[in-house]
Amino acid sequence: MMGTKSQGSQPRHQEAEHKKLALKAFKKVGLLEDEDVKFMLKGSKLQKLKSRRWKKDRRMKLQDDCLSIWCESKSRSKPPTFSVMDIREIQVGHQSTVMKKHGNSFSEKRCFTIVFAGSRSSLDLVAASEEEGRCWVRGLQKLRKKAETMSQREKIHHWIHEHLRNADENNDNKMSFEEIKSLLKMINIETDDEYAYQVFKQCDRSKTNKLEESEIEDFCKFLMQRPELEQIFSYYSGEDQILTVRELKKFLKEQKEIATDENAVLIIQKFELNDTAKKNLLFTQDGFMMYLLSAEGDIFNRDHDQVYQDMSQPLSHYFISSSHNTYLMEDQLGGPSSTEAYIRALLRGCRCVELDCWEGQNGEPIIYHGYTLTSKILFKDVITTIRDYAFTVSPYPVILSLENHCGKEQQTVMARHLKDILGNMLVTALIDDEVPKELPSPEALKAKVLIKGKKFEDSGTTAEREEEEDDCEDENVKNGEKNRKEAVGELSEELMDLVVYCKAVHFNGFQHAWSKDCVCELSSFSENKAKKLITESGSLFVRYNTKQLSRIYPTGSRVDSSNYNPQEMWNAGCQLVALNFQKSGMEMDLNKGKFRQNGRSGYILKPSFMRNKSNLFDPARPRNGAGLNKTQLIIDVITAQQLPKVNKDKKNSIVDPLVRVEVHGVPEDNATKRTRYIENNGFNPVWNEVLKFTISVPEQALIRIVVEDYDSSSSNDFIGQFTLPFTSVKEGYRHIHLLARDSAPLSPATLFVRVRIKSV
């Protein structure tokens, strides 16, 4: 805590008084008297596990704000606290990879794993007793559940109170003017002393030169004011400053929402805070603000949080979320391989994961990046992990892309592991035993695992077999250069029998593929080869992808695990556009944004003009009847709220935010526009700027909204972003909830915009 005395030097009554600021914002949650939460507030010693030898005692304690947890750490690179809102899942017992391998000596009831959203590594912990383990698990689950139900307004209120607690340097539960100035810098506001003092004196009704209890609340209310929302409310409510059902319907109509009496009444009943107004079907300003701050006021169409697309079409008609070298946690040359990487990919909705399989000791195949110093993991452990997590977030099929470098014996071991571990999940035969004219649908393959790999036909000649072995450029690199192939002289019959709908073959041209007319054949292309095909024969590539699957992978020179732009490949209808999921950046933002829709199922139905082979959509030259539908997107960038500091180590550092809006789509639609920067205000900057875009093929477009900290002497610093499909954009006044670089929520940071969409 900034500027506080040690706990040992504080009188007990002073320590108790100081907690009031933190607990005040959490009272509505109703867990302060919960026994598990009380235990967590006292804290306890746990054992942190990383490996068989790495087991360290670490103290963990719920902070006074009841939403953040302090965890003792020797690492200077990691913050000592994390938010309950950053927790994705609490795993009880020996569920995680680390627990399965190294936790067997401890009772399952003492063990639990905290899995985080974003890129933060999981925490594998062992409590001192079974009862303490239960207290931590139950307490964390209760806090997570309660935090999820907090409104945006409550999150902002809590966020301000937490900063108030940190700014209260002498822990007297009162705020002096100097402490208020410190608070303003903490929450990213630079203001002149005269104005700050004026606001301070307005709140200091007791004339003590310190803000206490209700005066602090008044100051919080001042900080939480939203003049732009008040102005919108005033426009629609008129002189009486209250919305009737009729006036609310007018607002809903302009928001392109359902403007009926029934829906207006439902909104009033759900969001109005005043019981009298609610009873009389009236909407006050507070209720109106609650509505705009809720999920229903989000820029992303919440209907798309569910599976809303037709899932009964052939697999080739879908974009499929795909990962490259899924086992890697870091770079391509020396980083660790881990089953944790598969868990992260699958929990993000990834539906095609890669397994580079090599000969291992004791007859057990291993997975790692060949000819490099990346660590090795057992093939069977990866398959077990896939079984456990394949259908946690999506019920639709998972494709295992096997890069097979094993001899025949260990290939047979691989086949047996696949069958024994996956059981009925594994597709081992054609549906109805009929050679298909088109691939089966995601719906028909629900909860199934498909194998992509090589398969020699019994009737094939030696030349044909050699050709089939050369199914793609070698993906394994050493020192950034391609290596010789690890030739597979023979293939195990048992392994080949598991390749049913995804037979890997060398690409011999579009005409050759059409003459064979085998929908179960799949080719892989390096990003460079795919770009060449798109440039030279874009419409033919789109046609090819109406019937067969294409997999695209990063060029071997990307040893830092960087990514190519996936939009180029989606424009050609390529389904399996494989990216390095561990590498944050614009490319993964686009991937996550695209697959944010359709219930995060990992399958997105292509536009109709990319599913019809007679349509001949050309991404370079869209035309009427084949994708062209000129549309204007107008975004009024109005304000931002509670942007985080970029440089948290410098107390006086305050951001100068600007907003950049990018359109990613077919080449002629790619565009970027930005606002001016606002000096020294990350708390509530105001732009009121209009950005306009003309989009030719809206069904293929993604909108990426980025907030940056302006820097005149170097490149701007990233603050947050949000990416979504154009088809998921909601019109009207909308909030955008920003995400961090690793896609973890930046709560409570938001942008407030107005969106309009017009036909051109």
ChimeraX attribute file (.defattr): number of C-alpha atoms within 10 A of each C-alpha:
attribute: neighborCount
match mode: 1-to-1
recipient: residues
	/A:1	10
	/A:2	10
	/A:3	11
	/A:4	13
	/A:5	12
	/A:6	8
	/A:7	9
	/A:8	8
	/A:9	8
	/A:10	13
	/A:11	10
	/A:12	11
	/A:13	8
	/A:14	13
	/A:15	16
	/A:16	13
	/A:17	14
	/A:18	19
	/A:19	16
	/A:20	16
	/A:21	26
	/A:22	24
	/A:23	19
	/A:24	16
	/A:25	20
	/A:26	23
	/A:27	11
	/A:28	12
	/A:29	15
	/A:30	9
	/A:31	17
	/A:32	15
	/A:33	8
	/A:34	11
	/A:35	12
	/A:36	19
	/A:37	21
	/A:38	16
	/A:39	16
	/A:40	21
	/A:41	18
	/A:42	12
	/A:43	18
	/A:44	16
	/A:45	17
	/A:46	23
	/A:47	18
	/A:48	19
	/A:49	21
	/A:50	19
	/A:51	12
	/A:52	11
	/A:53	8
	/A:54	10
	/A:55	15
	/A:56	13
	/A:57	15
	/A:58	16
	/A:59	15
	/A:60	22
	/A:61	20
	/A:62	26
	/A:63	21
	/A:64	20
	/A:65	21
	/A:66	25
	/A:67	22
	/A:68	18
	/A:69	21
	/A:70	16
	/A:71	20
	/A:72	16
	/A:73	16
	/A:74	9
	/A:75	8
	/A:76	7
	/A:77	7
	/A:78	10
	/A:79	11
	/A:80	14
	/A:81	16
	/A:82	18
	/A:83	16
	/A:84	21
	/A:85	20
	/A:86	20
	/A:87	19
	/A:88	16
	/A:89	15
	/A:90	20
	/A:91	15
	/A:92	18
	/A:93	22
	/A:94	22
	/A:95	19
	/A:96	23
	/A:97	20
	/A:98	21
	/A:99	25
	/A:100	11
	/A:101	14
	/A:102	18
	/A:103	25
	/A:104	13
	/A:105	8
	/A:106	16
	/A:107	15
	/A:108	17
	/A:109	18
	/A:110	23
	/A:111	30
	/A:112	25
	/A:113	24
	/A:114	19
	/A:115	20
	/A:116	21
	/A:117	19
	/A:118	20
	/A:119	18
	/A:120	14
	/A:121	12
	/A:122	19
	/A:123	18
	/A:124	25
	/A:125	26
	/A:126	28
	/A:127	23
	/A:128	14
	/A:129	15
	/A:130	15
	/A:131	12
	/A:132	21
	/A:133	23
	/A:134	18
	/A:135	19
	/A:136	24
	/A:137	21
	/A:138	15
	/A:139	21
	/A:140	23
	/A:141	16
	/A:142	16
	/A:143	18
	/A:144	20
	/A:145	14
	/A:146	18
	/A:147	19
	/A:148	12
	/A:149	11
	/A:150	15
	/A:151	15
	/A:152	20
	/A:153	15
	/A:154	18
	/A:155	19
	/A:156	21
	/A:157	20
	/A:158	23
	/A:159	19
	/A:160	23
	/A:161	23
	/A:162	20
	/A:163	17
	/A:164	25
	/A:165	24
	/A:166	21
	/A:167	26
	/A:168	24
	/A:169	20
	/A:170	17
	/A:171	21
	/A:172	14
	/A:173	24
	/A:174	22
	/A:175	26
	/A:176	21
	/A:177	16
	/A:178	14
	/A:179	18
	/A:180	20
	/A:181	20
	/A:182	20
	/A:183	20
	/A:184	22
	/A:185	22
	/A:186	24
	/A:187	21
	/A:188	25
	/A:189	23
	/A:190	20
	/A:191	13
	/A:192	9
	/A:193	11
	/A:194	9
	/A:195	10
	/A:196	15
	/A:197	15
	/A:198	11
	/A:199	12
	/A:200	23
	/A:201	17
	/A:202	12
	/A:203	22
	/A:204	21
	/A:205	14
	/A:206	11
	/A:207	10
	/A:208	10
	/A:209	15
	/A:210	21
	/A:211	24
	/A:212	19
	/A:213	13
	/A:214	12
	/A:215	19
	/A:216	21
	/A:217	17
	/A:218	17
	/A:219	17
	/A:220	17
	/A:221	12
	/A:222	12
	/A:223	15
	/A:224	17
	/A:225	11
	/A:226	14
	/A:227	9
	/A:228	14
	/A:229	16
	/A:230	15
	/A:231	11
	/A:232	15
	/A:233	22
	/A:234	16
	/A:235	12
	/A:236	16
	/A:237	19
	/A:238	11
	/A:239	8
	/A:240	7
	/A:241	15
	/A:242	19
	/A:243	24
	/A:244	20
	/A:245	21
	/A:246	14
	/A:247	17
	/A:248	25
	/A:249	21
	/A:250	16
	/A:251	22
	/A:252	17
	/A:253	14
	/A:254	14
	/A:255	19
	/A:256	12
	/A:257	17
	/A:258	13
	/A:259	18
	/A:260	16
	/A:261	12
	/A:262	11
	/A:263	16
	/A:264	25
	/A:265	18
	/A:266	12
	/A:267	18
	/A:268	26
	/A:269	18
	/A:270	13
	/A:271	19
	/A:272	23
	/A:273	17
	/A:274	14
	/A:275	11
	/A:276	10
	/A:277	18
	/A:278	18
	/A:279	11
	/A:280	11
	/A:281	19
	/A:282	23
	/A:283	29
	/A:284	22
	/A:285	19
	/A:286	14
	/A:287	23
	/A:288	23
	/A:289	20
	/A:290	21
	/A:291	20
	/A:292	18
	/A:293	20
	/A:294	16
	/A:295	18
	/A:296	17
	/A:297	22
	/A:298	21
	/A:299	24
	/A:300	26
	/A:301	18
	/A:302	17
	/A:303	12
	/A:304	16
	/A:305	15
	/A:306	12
	/A:307	16
	/A:308	13
	/A:309	14
	/A:310	12
	/A:311	18
	/A:312	14
	/A:313	17
	/A:314	20
	/A:315	26
	/A:316	27
	/A:317	29
	/A:318	26
	/A:319	21
	/A:320	28
	/A:321	28
	/A:322	29
	/A:323	25
	/A:324	24
	/A:325	29
	/A:326	30
	/A:327	31
	/A:328	28
	/A:329	23
	/A:330	19
	/A:331	18
	/A:332	29
	/A:333	23
	/A:334	15
	/A:335	16
	/A:336	19
	/A:337	23
	/A:338	21
	/A:339	24
	/A:340	20
	/A:341	21
	/A:342	28
	/A:343	22
	/A:344	22
	/A:345	23
	/A:346	27
	/A:347	19
	/A:348	22
	/A:349	27
	/A:350	29
	/A:351	26
	/A:352	27
	/A:353	23
	/A:354	20
	/A:355	22
	/A:356	22
	/A:357	23
	/A:358	23
	/A:359	18
	/A:360	16
	/A:361	8
	/A:362	6
	/A:363	10
	/A:364	17
	/A:365	25
	/A:366	24
	/A:367	30
	/A:368	25
	/A:369	26
	/A:370	20
	/A:371	12
	/A:372	15
	/A:373	14
	/A:374	21
	/A:375	17
	/A:376	19
	/A:377	19
	/A:378	18
	/A:379	23
	/A:380	20
	/A:381	17
	/A:382	22
	/A:383	22
	/A:384	18
	/A:385	19
	/A:386	21
	/A:387	18
	/A:388	14
	/A:389	16
	/A:390	28
	/A:391	21
	/A:392	13
	/A:393	16
	/A:394	23
	/A:395	18
	/A:396	22
	/A:397	28
	/A:398	30
	/A:399	21
	/A:400	19
	/A:401	23
	/A:402	16
	/A:403	20
	/A:404	20
	/A:405	21
	/A:406	25
	/A:407	18
	/A:408	18
	/A:409	15
	/A:410	21
	/A:411	25
	/A:412	19
	/A:413	20
	/A:414	24
	/A:415	17
	/A:416	15
	/A:417	18
	/A:418	22
	/A:419	19
	/A:420	14
	/A:421	18
	/A:422	18
	/A:423	12
	/A:424	12
	/A:425	19
	/A:426	20
	/A:427	22
	/A:428	17
	/A:429	13
	/A:430	13
	/A:431	14
	/A:432	7
	/A:433	7
	/A:434	8
	/A:435	13
	/A:436	14
	/A:437	12
	/A:438	17
	/A:439	20
	/A:440	19
	/A:441	19
	/A:442	23
	/A:443	16
	/A:444	16
	/A:445	19
	/A:446	15
	/A:447	18
	/A:448	19
	/A:449	26
	/A:450	21
	/A:451	25
	/A:452	24
	/A:453	23
	/A:454	26
	/A:455	23
	/A:456	21
	/A:457	11
	/A:458	7
	/A:459	8
	/A:460	11
	/A:461	11
	/A:462	10
	/A:463	9
	/A:464	12
	/A:465	18
	/A:466	15
	/A:467	14
	/A:468	20
	/A:469	18
	/A:470	16
	/A:471	20
	/A:472	16
	/A:473	16
	/A:474	16
	/A:475	21
	/A:476	24
	/A:477	21
	/A:478	17
	/A:479	13
	/A:480	15
	/A:481	12
	/A:482	15
	/A:483	15
	/A:484	9
	/A:485	12
	/A:486	14
	/A:487	13
	/A:488	14
	/A:489	12
	/A:490	13
	/A:491	18
	/A:492	19
	/A:493	14
	/A:494	16
	/A:495	22
	/A:496	21
	/A:497	14
	/A:498	22
	/A:499	21
	/A:500	19
	/A:501	27
	/A:502	24
	/A:503	23
	/A:504	29
	/A:505	21
	/A:506	18
	/A:507	19
	/A:508	11
	/A:509	11
	/A:510	13
	/A:511	11
	/A:512	10
	/A:513	16
	/A:514	13
	/A:515	8
	/A:516	9
	/A:517	14
	/A:518	18
	/A:519	22
	/A:520	22
	/A:521	24
	/A:522	22
	/A:523	18
	/A:524	21
	/A:525	21
	/A:526	18
	/A:527	23
	/A:528	14
	/A:529	15
	/A:530	22
	/A:531	17
	/A:532	12
	/A:533	17
	/A:534	21
	/A:535	14
	/A:536	11
	/A:537	15
	/A:538	23
	/A:539	25
	/A:540	18
	/A:541	25
	/A:542	27
	/A:543	23
	/A:544	23
	/A:545	22
	/A:546	25
	/A:547	24
	/A:548	25
	/A:549	28
	/A:550	23
	/A:551	23
	/A:552	25
	/A:553	26
	/A:554	23
	/A:555	23
	/A:556	21
	/A:557	17
	/A:558	16
	/A:559	18
	/A:560	15
	/A:561	24
	/A:562	20
	/A:563	22
	/A:564	21
	/A:565	17
	/A:566	22
	/A:567	22
	/A:568	20
	/A:569	22
	/A:570	19
	/A:571	24
	/A:572	28
	/A:573	30
	/A:574	28
	/A:575	27
	/A:576	27
	/A:577	29
	/A:578	26
	/A:579	25
	/A:580	28
	/A:581	30
	/A:582	24
	/A:583	19
	/A:584	18
	/A:585	14
	/A:586	18
	/A:587	19
	/A:588	24
	/A:589	19
	/A:590	22
	/A:591	22
	/A:592	22
	/A:593	18
	/A:594	26
	/A:595	22
	/A:596	22
	/A:597	26
	/A:598	21
	/A:599	20
	/A:600	23
	/A:601	24
	/A:602	28
	/A:603	28
	/A:604	24
	/A:605	22
	/A:606	21
	/A:607	15
	/A:608	12
	/A:609	20
	/A:610	25
	/A:611	24
	/A:612	17
	/A:613	16
	/A:614	11
	/A:615	16
	/A:616	21
	/A:617	28
	/A:618	23
	/A:619	26
	/A:620	16
	/A:621	14
	/A:622	19
	/A:623	15
	/A:624	9
	/A:625	11
	/A:626	20
	/A:627	23
	/A:628	18
	/A:629	17
	/A:630	16
	/A:631	16
	/A:632	17
	/A:633	21
	/A:634	17
	/A:635	20
	/A:636	18
	/A:637	23
	/A:638	17
	/A:639	20
	/A:640	24
	/A:641	21
	/A:642	23
	/A:643	26
	/A:644	21
	/A:645	20
	/A:646	18
	/A:647	12
	/A:648	11
	/A:649	8
	/A:650	10
	/A:651	12
	/A:652	15
	/A:653	17
	/A:654	26
	/A:655	27
	/A:656	21
	/A:657	29
	/A:658	23
	/A:659	26
	/A:660	18
	/A:661	22
	/A:662	19
	/A:663	23
	/A:664	24
	/A:665	25
	/A:666	23
	/A:667	16
	/A:668	15
	/A:669	19
	/A:670	16
	/A:671	15
	/A:672	16
	/A:673	14
	/A:674	17
	/A:675	17
	/A:676	13
	/A:677	20
	/A:678	18
	/A:679	16
	/A:680	18
	/A:681	24
	/A:682	28
	/A:683	26
	/A:684	22
	/A:685	23
	/A:686	18
	/A:687	18
	/A:688	14
	/A:689	15
	/A:690	16
	/A:691	16
	/A:692	15
	/A:693	19
	/A:694	20
	/A:695	26
	/A:696	22
	/A:697	22
	/A:698	23
	/A:699	19
	/A:700	22
	/A:701	22
	/A:702	24
	/A:703	24
	/A:704	21
	/A:705	21
	/A:706	21
	/A:707	26
	/A:708	20
	/A:709	24
	/A:710	20
	/A:711	13
	/A:712	7
	/A:713	6
	/A:714	7
	/A:715	10
	/A:716	15
	/A:717	16
	/A:718	15
	/A:719	24
	/A:720	26
	/A:721	26
	/A:722	26
	/A:723	26
	/A:724	24
	/A:725	24
	/A:726	23
	/A:727	16
	/A:728	21
	/A:729	20
	/A:730	22
	/A:731	23
	/A:732	23
	/A:733	22
	/A:734	24
	/A:735	24
	/A:736	21
	/A:737	23
	/A:738	24
	/A:739	21
	/A:740	18
	/A:741	21
	/A:742	17
	/A:743	19
	/A:744	19
	/A:745	19
	/A:746	20
	/A:747	19
	/A:748	19
	/A:749	25
	/A:750	25
	/A:751	25
	/A:752	25
	/A:753	21
	/A:754	19
	/A:755	20
	/A:756	18
	/A:757	18
	/A:758	10
	/A:759	10
	/A:760	11
